[in-house]
Amino acid sequence: MSDILLQPEDAGRQLYAERPLPSLWALLVALLLLLALYALLARLFDSALGAAATTLGAAVLIALLFAAAMLDKHRVCERALLLGPTLPRALPYVVPLVTIDPASVRLHHRANLIGRRLRQQGAPNLRMAPYATVAVSFTGLHPSAAHPRRRPGAGSLFTEPLLGYENTPFTRVVSERWVLATRHPDRLLRALERALTGAGVPGAGGLAERELRNPIVERWRRDPDASDPTL
């Protein structure tokens, strides 16, 4: 049980850390969209002031969405992944390495479409950003059990199945698919492989090269009800 429900300080030495920051291309696209919006509103309102005020409101909204995503930080440590915002007094989700199935690790391109397919927009296990196009995903401990402050109120669905096993293998843990936005998938995948291998999780060797060679390309028209053997 001590290997499953960890506190952030139990995660061990940090091996890799990344914030999903926007690229210059993403910032340029946002600027162009705002300019196009202003041009359209100026024609509709016949008022430069009204168009400017509305565009400013849209710019503030975009800035808030970008800032919220930029506060996230993915940290790969010796015993667990620490995922979530880095605000003062905020606790990250702690996903123990022993709950991660190496065979479930996937690299996604056009990853901004994955929430639609999984029908989990805004879920805590989707550590995405509005500008992100690449992500790494894996199955690991459910967020309701991974967050130290949410465990007492999570209910028996997430906590009691864990209490009966001392060194619970990942196949017996109530798990969920985590999706992490990244600008450096090669670094994140190699750090994850190194951490899983160091923790003695079987089957972790070679996962980085496997996924870098064969990423999943998300598609808008993919049937969300269809079964997907890769997930």
N, C-alpha and C positions, 0 to 999 in steps of 0.2 A: 504493500500500500504506500510505503514511503517513496517508491519509485514512480508513483502515478500522480498523486495530488501534491504538487510541489509549490513552494513559495518562490518568488523571483530570486531571492538570495540563494536558493538551492540549485540554480541553473548551472553554476560553475563558471569557469573562465570563458570569456567571450572570444569566439573564433572569427566572427565576421558580423558586420553591421551595415545596414543600408536604409536610407530614407528614399521613398519613391518620388524623387523630385521631378518636376516637369522639364522636358527638353526645350531647347530654344525653338524648335519646330512647333511644339505644342503652344508655347507663348505667342508665336507669330500667328498661328491659326486662330487663337482666341482674340488677338488684336484685329485681325481681318474680319472676323465675325462681328465684332463690335462696330467696326467702321461700316460694314454692310448694313447692320441694324440701324445705325444713325442715318445713313443715306435713305433707307426705306422709310423710316419714321418722319424724316424731314419732308418727304413728299406727301405722306399721308396726313400729317398734322398741319402742314403749311406753316410750321413754326420751328425755327431753329432752336429756340429755348426749350420747347416741349420735347423735341427730339433728343436734345442734349441731356435733359433731366432723366428721361426714360432710359437712355443708353447708359448714363452714369449708374442708375439703379441696377441694370443688368451687369455692369462691370463690377459693382460691389458684390453681387451674388456670385459671380464667377470667382472673384478673389477669395471669398469665404470658402467656396468649395475646394479651391486649390490649396488654401491654407490648412483646411482640415485634413486633407490627404497628406500634406507635407509634414504634419505633426507625427504621422505614423513612423514607426521604426521597426525593421525586422532584425532581430539579433539571434544569431546562431551561437549557442553555447555548448559546453561539453556534455551537459545532461538534458538540456531542454532548449526549445525556441521561445524567445520572449517577443510577443507580437502585440502591437497596439500603440496608442498615443504616448507621447513623452511629456505630457503636461504635469505641472507640480501636483503631487499627491495622487496621480493616476497610477493604477497598478496595471501591468501588462497581462495578457493572457499567457499562461505558462503551459506549453505543449511538450510533455516529456518525449525524449527521443525514442524511448522504448514503446511508445504508442503509435509511432509512425511506421507505416508499411512501405518499405522502399519500392515495392512493385507498383504502388499507387502514385508515385511521383511523376508529374507530367509538366512539360513546358508548353505554354499556350501563346500563339501569336493571334493578333486581333482580339486580345483578351478582354477588351471592353464589352464584348458581346456575351461573355460567359455567364454573367448574372442573369441575363434573360433566359438562357438555356436551362440553367439550374433552378430558375424561379426563386431566386434568393436575393433579389436586389435589396441592399442595405443590411444584410445579415452580418453579424459580427465576425463570422469566419471568412467573409470576403474582405480582405484587407487591400482594397483596390483604390484607384484614383480616377477621376473623370477624364484625365489625359493619358492614362496608361494604355498601352497596346500590347505589352508583353507581361506574362505572369507565370509563376511556378505554383503548382498545386500539389496537394498530397492529402491523404487521410490521416487524421490524428485525433487526439482526445477532444471530445465535444466541448465547445466554448462554455457551456454552462458548468462543466466540471473543471475547465482550464482556468477560469477566472477566480482568484482567491476570495473575492468579496461576494461572488454570486453562488458559491457552492452551498452555503447554508440554506438558501431559498430555492435551490434548483429542483428539489424533490427527489423522490426515490428513483425516477426514471434514469437519472444520470449518476447518482451517487451510490445507491445501494448495490447495483451490479458490480461496482468496483471494490466494495468493502469485503467481499468474500474471498478475495484473492490477494496473496501477499506480493508475489512478483508476477503481476498479471501480464501475459503476452498481449501484443496489440490486437490479436484476433478476438480477444474476449472483452475488449474495452468498447464502451459506447463511443463511437467515433463520428466524425463529420469531415467533409472535404474543406480544407483551408485553401484559399487562393491569395497569393501574395504578389502585388504589383512589383515589377522590378525593371530597372534600366540596364542591369548587368546580370542577365540570367546565367551566364557561364560562371561568374564568381559565386553567385548564390547556390547554384547546383553543386559546384565543387566543394563549397563550404559545408553544405548539407551532407554530401557524401562522406566527407572527412569526419564530420561529427558522428554520423550514424555508424560508420566503421569503427571509430574510436570507442563508441558506446557498446560495441559488440552486437549490433543489430544485424542479423543474417540477411544476405542478399543485397547489401548496400553498395558493394563494389561495382564500379562501372556505370552507375545510374546517370552520372553527369553526361558522359559521352553518349550514352544511349538516347537521352532526351535531346541533346544538342543536335544529334543527327536526324532525329525524327520528331519534330515538334507537331503539336496539334494546331491546325488553323481553324479558328472559330468562324462560323458562317451565320449570317443573319437568317437565312431561310432554313436552317436545320430544324427539323421537327422536334420540339421540346419534349414530346411524348415518346419519341423513339428511344429504345434502349441504346446505350453507348458503351461498347465493350472496353473502351479506353478509360472510362471513369468508373 
